[in-house]
Amino acid sequence: MNLDRSLIQVLESLQRAGISALPRPAQSPWHLAALVAGQPTIDVAPEQVSVKSVPLPPVHENSVSVKPLADSPPVVSPAPKAASKLTERTLPPPPQTGTTLAANPSSSEHQFMNAPVLSRAERESCLSALSRKVATCKRCAELAATRKQTVFGVGNPEAEVMFIGEAPGADEDKQGEPFVGRAGQLLNRIIEACGWRREELYICNILRCRPPENRNPTSIEAANCREYLDGQIETVNPRYIVCLGTIAAQNLLGNQTPIGRLRGQLFTYGRAQVLCTYHPSYLLRNPSARSLVRDDLQILLSAMGLDPNRLIKQQRATDQ
Ligand code: SF4
């Protein structure tokens, strides 16, 4: 009896016993993986030799690729090209490095860029109206309840350079003018070392009310007060802005970068070039940082077409 005849006899006896086909093997994970990858799959026992090629299902944007399990036989099949392209398309863009304000200006920066240039009388009138509005502002309930008065800003309404600090302290709250305490006196010396007079510039803060215990302004308070800061920037229309300290720099530029990384370079904000440097209060606590502030201001003087060495000369003259 040859092998074929034996096989026929076995099949005939199975049919007589009511068994018409051999059972299908249970589907395993590697079987599913082969289906997704379009590999030929063995449908029944090898003796039945029923080999089918399962067509590749269409790749849909939401389809999930099925990976073979670790203990499954490897399925060698190149990744479908459409799926590769899809992966590339859906990858998030690489993170941006550095501050690119000019490429992504905020709405207030747009406002500043498009604001009309006003006469001196118009600027005085606008600043006066804004100051009256600030005097009655109660947007920050805690600050409005604890302040002695609001501290709007002082200086030349046509200033080429605007200095922006953080918030009023106890002395400023008392006198109603920014930078009049010890830090203010140091700022005056820095301004003089640059060859300017305080009244030539415009000086204001991110906040117009003193935070209790001189704590840092909250982001909500800074947002509340932004309208007034924007109004002052638009009206004075400075060509250069100096941000004094982290709070001023981060709020104006809209980022979270530490001052140590913002200093030493110029940024663009609307029509103005912006220099960030350390706050005079920080210099009072860390005198060694004064040379860094001098370096920063020399960058500003150079950008303004002024001799950066005048700062050193002035400083020497003041020290003598
Ligand atoms: S800090 Fe500014 S927004 Fe807040 S209450 Fe004072 S003036 Fe108003």
Residues whose N, C-alpha, C, O or C-beta is under 5 A from the ligand:
A	BS01	SF4	V134 C137 K138 R139 C140 L143 A144 L207 R208 C209 E221 N224 C225
